[in-house]
Amino acid sequence: MKLSDWITREGLSHQEVGDRIGKSQAAVSRYVAGKRMPDEETLIKIFEVTGGEVSPNDFVALPDLAAAEGESDEPVEG
């Protein structure tokens, strides 16, 4: 889950989240906007504060490996 989605669902401000993770409102805004990657300690704190709903992987755009390799769920005829 994206941090922005979690914040919206919980009805929190960026300042409230910042207070919980020990960062400024501006830092949280940058994390949400994708302008800054949280450091390792902050990623762990976000994971803890969100009950594991926002994980470090949620900050990284991972490639779709199946699409990249041309794989599909279609059976191979042969």
N, C-alpha and C positions, 0 to 999 in steps of 0.2 A: 504494500500500500504506500502511496506517495505521502510524504509528510504533509503536504498541503491538504490532501483529502482527510487525513487523520485530524488535523487542526480544525477543519471545517466541521467534521462530524462531531467533534468534542465541544465545539463552540468556544474555542480558545482564541486569544489574540496572540500575535507573534511575541509580544512582551511576556505574556504568561508562560508560553513555551520556553522562551529564553530564560526566565527565572528558574524553571524546573531543570533545565540542562546546564545552567551556569554560563549562558551566553547572552549577548545583547539582542534587543529586538531587531536591530539592523542585520546582525549575523543570521538570525532565523529567516529574515526576509530574503537574504541572499541564498540560503540553502533551498528555500521554497522555490525561488526563481531559477535555480540551477546556475547561479553566477558564482557560487563557491561550493567546494566540496568540504564537508566537515572532516576534521582530523579524526584519527582512530578513537581517541578518548571520547570525543563528542558523538561519534557514531554509536559507540557502546551506550552512552548515556541516553541517546534518543531511543535506542532499542529497549532499554530498561523502562524509560518513562512511558513509552507507548505499549508496554506489555508485550513486546515482540512483534507488534503489528507493522512497524516500520523498521525494516532491516537495512544493513549496509548495502545490500544488493539493490535496494529501491532507489539508490542514488546514482546507479550506473546503468546506462543504456546498454543492455546486453544484446548481442546479435541473435537473430533467429537462425540457429545452426542448421535446422532442417531446410530452410529456404536457401541458405547460403550454399548448401551442398546439393541442391536440386532434389532433395528427397521429398517424398509425398507419402500419404497413407494409401495410395492406390496400389493394388496388388500388381506384382510384376508378372507379365504374361511371358510365357516362354516355351 
